[in-house]
């Protein structure tokens, strides 16, 4: 028994994690990327050499230097495996198969055209080769970004934009690695700007079709107001008008394909803030002719607030997640159990590290819609809502027990996160946390399987300081075993 407790204590000190016997162990690492403080860090995660381990490409935006950290079985190296200084005038980079040479190339887009660095088993050649020459309208002083062509909408997936002053040509590379121009897109500017000022450009008004690249806005550019959902529906227009300027109320619009019919539906989230916070979820389904229903297809009156949002005065929020892996989005809310009204109550919250919340889930039933009543409730402790990273309170992207279902990650305090495993007994989550991560107070938390073992890993990024804290799961000989 003494040996068991000694092993547990050592792992706690090394990884900053408390865990039960049937949970995986994790190893903590801190990566200090040498970036400047003006623009900071832009991370890009990719398995470069196809060894099953995700590597880190960290761009220092102020310097225009890409630092590459090749992950090994022991984890990430303390210093970069390689660094590449991008040419002046580079706007974006990505990994893309643009030549017959094995492995994806590092593709960059500059104000002189497109260039690429060949890769050999995770290491890039230092001299770039020209793919296409073009006088693009990027500005040298603008910080570089990463783009993800494989995540764009289907009609734009894995295309390459060449951006000129008034139009953009969309290219695709065919099987013979020849550039093929698919179409030309006239620019649509959202706002008129002064000459040589910044403006955002997009292929279409739909957010899913936007390529987020900044270009110079010329004086002759005209105002282009996006057609939004308020123009499609009088009910939504009326609700937005009635709540405008009211401190205790607010309406936000979300767009999702609720019923998986291939059409983007519109959801109006009506937040009513008071002693008992409530949110009305008002759903309009898009018909086959592309129009919205005139009246709501479903109205749900929920207690609490969506689990994702920049509270207390949200400009965005999102309650939609596929909890049971059936392909349909479900509604997840959190509501405050008790409201502290005294100094002693606030002190108790600080001592216990968290406020008492209730998590509620409403499942979507195919052909029926969302449940009128909650399908699942669970009490938990979460951090106070006035911390800056409150939007980072709940994460539903990880699978920490390798059962193929989402687990629940909750920030109990700015420096502690609790993991609730998925449960076979109730179909949702275990009532008590099985993992506790101790982590830095600054930075945004993300989860992803970085080492290919089927167990989600955790990383926290401080973008301004260039500091990445990684918690990598350690391979176990069998589920539940300790090493």
Residue, then its C-alpha position, 0 to 999 in steps of 0.5 A: x500500500x505504501x508503494x502505491x501511494x508513493x507512486x501516486x505522489x510522484x506522478x502528481x508532482x511531475x504532471x500536476x494531475x490527481x487521478x484515480x486508479x482507472x484513469x490514464x496518467x499524463x506528463x506535463x511539458x512547457x514549450x517556450x516559443x521565442x516570440x515577440x509581444x506585439x503580435x504573439x503566437x500562431x500555433x499549427x498542429x500537424x503530423x509531418x512525418x506520418x509517425x502518428x505523433x502530432x508535431x507543432x508548427x509555431x509561428x512568431x507573428x512579429x518576427x515572421x519565423x516558423x518554429x517547428x517542434x517534432x514530437x517524439x515518443x518522449x514528447x516535444x523537444x525543449x527547443x525547436x527542431x527547425x526554424x524558418x524565416x518567412x520572406x517579407x510580405x508573407x500573408x499566410x502559410x499552410x501544409x499542402x501537397x503541391x508537388x510530386x515530391x513525397x510528403x506535404x509541402x509548406x506553402x506560403x502566400x506572399x505579395x510576390x506569389x505562392x512559394x513552397x518548401x519541400x519536406x523530407x520526413x518532417x524536415x523542410x528544405x530552407x530555400x523555397x521554390x516558386x509555385x506561381x508568380x502573382x502581385x498580390x495585395x498583401x501588406x508587409x507589416x501585417x502579421x502572418x496567419x495559418x489557413x486550413x483549406x481542408x476545413x473550408x466548405x465542400x465547394x472550396x475545400x483544398x483550393x488556393x486563393x490568389x488575391x488581387x486588388x479587385x478580385x480573387x482567382x480560386x485555384x486547385x491542384x489536379x492529380x498531375x500537380x497542375x494549377x487549375x483556375x476554378x473561378x474568379x470572385x469579385x471582392x465584396x467589402x463589408x465596410x468602406x475604408x480609407x485608401x490603404x486601410x484594412x478591410x476584410x475580404x471573403x468569397x461569399x457572405x456566408x461565414x462558412x465560405x469566408x477566407x479570412x485574409x486582410x487586403x488593402x481596401x481601395x477608395x473605389x470599393x463600395x459598401x456591401x452589407x451582408x444579407x443576414x437573417x433579420x432580412x429573411x424573417x419579420x419575427x426575428x427582426x421584431x425580436x431584435x428591435x424589442x431587445x435592442x438597448x435593454x441591459x437585462x435582455x439580449x438576442x443573438x443569432x446562431x446558424x446550424x443545420x439542426x435536422x441534418x437536411x443540408x440546409x442551414x437553420x437559424x436559431x434565435x437565442x433570447x437571453x433574459x438576465x435577472x435573479x433567475x437567468x433564462x434563455x429562450x431558444x427559438x428555432x426556424x428551419x430552412x425550407x427546401x426553397x431556401x426560405x425560413x419558416x415565417x413562425x418558429x418551428x420550436x420554442x424552448x424556454x430554458x433556465x440558465x445560459x448556453x455553456x459557451x459564451x463571453x458572459x456576462x454581456x455576451x456578443x456570442x454564445x453557443x449551446x449546441x453539441x452532439x452529446x450522444x454521437x448520433x449526428x444531431x446537435x443537442x442543447x447544453x445549458x448551465x444554470x446557477x443553483x444558488x446566488x451568493x448574496x453575502x460576503x460570507x457566501x462569496x468567501x465560501x465560493x473562494x475557499x471551495x474553488x467554484x460556484x454551484x452549477x447545474x448542467x442540463x442537456x436536451x437531446x434532439x430526436x430525429x423527426x420530433x425535434x428537441x425535448x421539451x424537458x431536460x433529458x439529463x441534469x448534473x451538479x458541478x462546481x465551476x469558476x466565478x463568471x467574472x474571470x476573463x476566461x469564463x468562455x473557457x469554462x466547459x469543454x466537450x471535445x475530449x475523450x479521456x477514457x477512450x470509449x469513443x464518447x465525449x467527456x466533460x472538462x470543467x474549469x473549477x478555478x482559473x488554475x484547476x480543471x475537472x474531468x467527468x468521464x462519459x457514463x454507460x449507466x446513464x448515457x451521459x456523464x459520471x457524477x464525480x470528476x475522475x481527473x484534475x489538471x493543475x495548470x497555469x492561470x493564463x491561456x486558452x485550453x484545448x484538447x486533442x489526441x496529440x500522440x495517437x493513443x486514442x486518449x485526448x491530450x490537453x494543451x493550454x496556450x498563452x498567445x502573447x507570451x508564446x508559452x504552450x503547456x502540454x499534458x500528454x497521456x502516457x501509454x498504459x500496458x492495459x486500461x487502468x494500470x499504473x506505470 
